[in-house]
Amino acid sequence: MNAANWADSYRYLHHIYIGKNVAHQNRQAAFGIKQASDVILSQNTAYDFRGNGAANAGSCFGYQYDKHNLWIIYNTCYNSVYGIRQSDTGSGVAGNDVYIVGNVIYDIHPLSSNADYDPGNPWHQGTAIALWHGVLDRYVVDNTIYDVHDGINAIYAGFVDISGNLISQKDDHPENHFFDLSLIAHDAGAVQMDRNLFFDDATESYYIEANGADRVADLAALRAETGLCTHCVFANPKLVDVSQANFALSEGAPALGSNVRHAVYDTFQSLYGLDIFVDHAGNPRPSQPAIGAFELPSH
């Protein structure tokens, strides 16, 4: 979707809904949003985006240039090189906000041909949510991410809110990580991050500060370094059956009741008059919701 590259072109392509489609094996991405306003990508399924090289490596969903109120919500993405990729900035128009909410992203890994793969480079392939560059506000809220090389990479300046996400089973290389906040001045208020659940049965690591050079080993060290993630937890999420891509929560899962209602749901309702405070399966969220994309059906 592209309104063309001229000043304020994003204003002329607006209020677009793209929902409940299935896309696979395209050259670059299932859906790409460039200059547009008030675009909702909802409940789409995208898979097998393996691309044909570095520039077109394959993303389920992508966006760049001027965007105003882009919502990527309740989608499913798997078996691709990237899940959701922001590949450059645009001019930083007023309200240039992107909301990534309630998605399920799994099986995200580099191309086998990517011989120069460097796990210490935050630009690398295999990232579930790759937020490259800045000049916009990103809200990454209540997503479930499983079996990826990296979870969420936010590179360069620009506000990012990473809240209520469940990230489990990253690749076991010691330099792969749940998130990378490279070159973001978190101490200047550019990052908000809390109530996320992390788990890996081999290694726990988080990257912060310039060029991913500062790796912290656990949540206690992360909190001491940044003051972020006060209510984050590292625990087995007790997902129902990952072998069958069932990422729902089991009874007694630590994510249950460990979250809060994020303001993005009120923002959506004020803009479009619809209540989207539900989980990935359409179940209503309780007043104390779960971390990640799913509730128990009875909650």
N, C-alpha and C positions, 0 to 999 in steps of 0.2 A: 504494500500500500504506500503510494508515494504521490504527494500533491505537487511535486516538481520543486526545483531548487531556486526559489526567489524569496525575497523578503516577505515575511508573514504568510507564506504559502500554507502553513499548517492551519491557518484560520479557515481555509476554503474547503478543506476535506475534514468533515467533523461528524460526530455522533454516529459512529459505525459500530455495529455489533457483529462479531464473528464467533459463532457458537456451534458446538456439537458436531464439528467436522472431524474426519480422520485423514491424516496426511502421512505419507511415508516415502522414503527413498528419493526425495528430490535432491537436486544437486547441492543446494546451500541451506535452505531452511523450510520448515512448514509454512510459517507466516513471518513476514518482516514488515515492520512499521517504520516509516521514515517521517515525512512531514504530514502530520495529521493531529486532530484534536478530539478528545472524548471518544477514544477507541476502547472497546471492551472485547478482549479475547477470553472466552469463557467455555469451559467444559469441552475443549478440543483434545484429541489424542494424536500425538505425533511420535513417530518412532523410526528407527533405522536411518538416521541422518548421519552418514559416515563420510560424505563429501568426497573431494578429490584433491585435497592439498591444503596448505596452510591458510590461504585466503578464503577458501570455501570448504572449511573442514567439516561443517555440518552442525547445525543448531536446530533444536525443535522450534524455538521462538527467538526472534532477534529484533532489535530496534536501534535506530541512530538518527542523527540530525534533530530537527525541531519537533518535539512531541509535547502535547499539552493534555494532561490527564489520560495517560495510557494505563489500562487495567489488564493485567495478565493474571486471571483468577480461575481456580478450580480446574486447571488443565492437567493432563497426564503426559509425561515425556519419558522415553526410555530408549536404550540402545543407540546412543548418539555420542558425538564427540563433545558437544556442549549441550546443556539443557536450555538455559535462557542466556542470551549474550547481548550485552550493550557494547557496541563496537566503536562508537564515538559520540561526540557531545552535541553539536549544534551551537546555537548562539546564546543559550540560556534565557529563553523567553520567560516572561512572567507565568508562573503556574506550570513550569516545565517539570511536572511530577510523574513518576512511574510507580505503580503499585503492583507488587508481585505477591499474591495472597492465595493460600490454600491449595497450592499445586503439589502434585506428587511427581518426583523426579528420581529416576533410578537407572542403574547400569549405564553410567556415563564414563567413558574411558577414551584415551588417545587412540588415534589411528595406529595400526600395527606398523605402518610405513613411516611413522614419525620417529626416525632413528635418532634425531637430535633432541628428543624429549629430555627436559631438564626439570626435575621436580622442585628445584629451588627457585624457578622462574615463575612468578605469579601469572604470567601471560599464557602459561602452557595449556595444552589441550586436557580434556578430561574433567572440566569444572562444571558443577551443576548449575551455578548461577554466577556468571562472569560479568562483573560491572566494571568495564574499562572506561577510563576517563571520568569526567564529572560535569559540572555546570548544570546540575539538576538534582532534585531530591528523589531518593529511592527509598521505598518502604518494602522491606522483605519480611513478610509476616505469615506465620502459621502454615509454613510449608513442611512437607515430609520429604527428606532426601536420603537415599539409601544406595550403597554400593557405588561409590564414585571415587575418582582419584582425588578431587578436592571438593569441598562444599561450596562456600561462598567467597569469592575473591572480589574485593572492592579496591580498585587501583586508581590513584590520583585523587585530586580534590573533589569535593561535592558531598553533600549530606547523605548519610545512609542510616536507616533504622533497621536493625536486624533483631526481630522480636518474635518469640513464640515458635521458633523453628525446631524441628526434630531432624538431626543429622546423625546417621548411623552407618558404620562400616565404610570408612574411607579406605583408600588403598594403603597397604602396610609399609610402603617406603617411609623411612623416618622423616623425610622432608615434606611429605604430603600432609595436609592439614584440614581441619574443619572449616577454617576461614583464614583469609589473608587480608589485612588492612594496610597494604603497602602504600606509603606516601600520603596517608590520610592523617591529618592533625586531630586525632581523637581528643586530645586535651584541650582543643579549641572548640569543642562541641560539635564537630563534624560527624561524630558517630554516636548513636544510641544503640545499646545492645543489652537485652535482658530476657530472662525467662525462656532461654533456649535449652534443649536437651541434646547432649552429645554422647555418642558411644562408639567405641571400637574395641574389639577383643584383643588387639595387639598393641596399639600405640595411641597415646593421647598427645596432641600438639596443636598449637595455635600460633599464627604468625601475626605480628603487629609491627608498625613503624616502617622505616625506610627500606624499600626493596626486599621486604620479607626477611631482613637480616636478623631480626630480633624474635626468636622463637621461644615461647614459654611452654613449660611442660605440663601444666595442669591449671585448673580453674583458680586455685588459690594464687598462683603466680600471676595469672591474667588479671585478677582483681587488684592485686598489689601494684601491678604495673600501670593499669589503666583506670581503675575505679569503675569498670564496666562489669556487666554480667553478675550483678549481686544475687539474683535469684536463678541463675543458670545451674544446671545439674549435669553430672556425668554419671549415667546409669544405663543399664540394659533396658531398652524401651519395651520389651515384651510384645513384639509385633506378632500378629496371629500366625502367618505362614508366608515368610518371604520367598520360599521356593516356588510358590504359586502367585507371587506378586500381590499378596494380600498384606497390606501394610497397616491394617486396622489395629487398634489397641486391644490387648487382652485384659481380662479382669485383673485388677491390682497393678496395672501398668503405672510407672512413676509419673508419666505425663498427665494422667487424669487429674483434673482439678488443680493443676499447677500453673495455670496461665491466667491472664486477665483479658478482658475485652479491649482490643486495640482501637484507637480512634479512627483507623481507616474505614471501619464499618459505618461509622457515623458520617464520615466524609462522603462515602458512596451514596448513602441514603439522602443526604442533603443535596447532592448533585442530581440524582436520577430518580429519587422517590421510591427506591426499592430497598428492602431489608435483605442483606446478604450474610447475616450473621448465622451461617450454617457451616457444617463441615463439608469435606470433599464429596461425601455420599448424599448430601442434602439434609442430614439430620440437624435439627436446631441445636445451637450451642447453649449450654447452661450459663448461669451467671458466673460460675468459676469454670471456664472452659479448659480443655486439654491443650497441651503443647502439641504442635504439629497439625496435620491436615484432617485428622479423624477424631471423633468422639466414639464412645460406646453407643450403640443404637438406643439404649435405654436412658442415656444421659441427655 
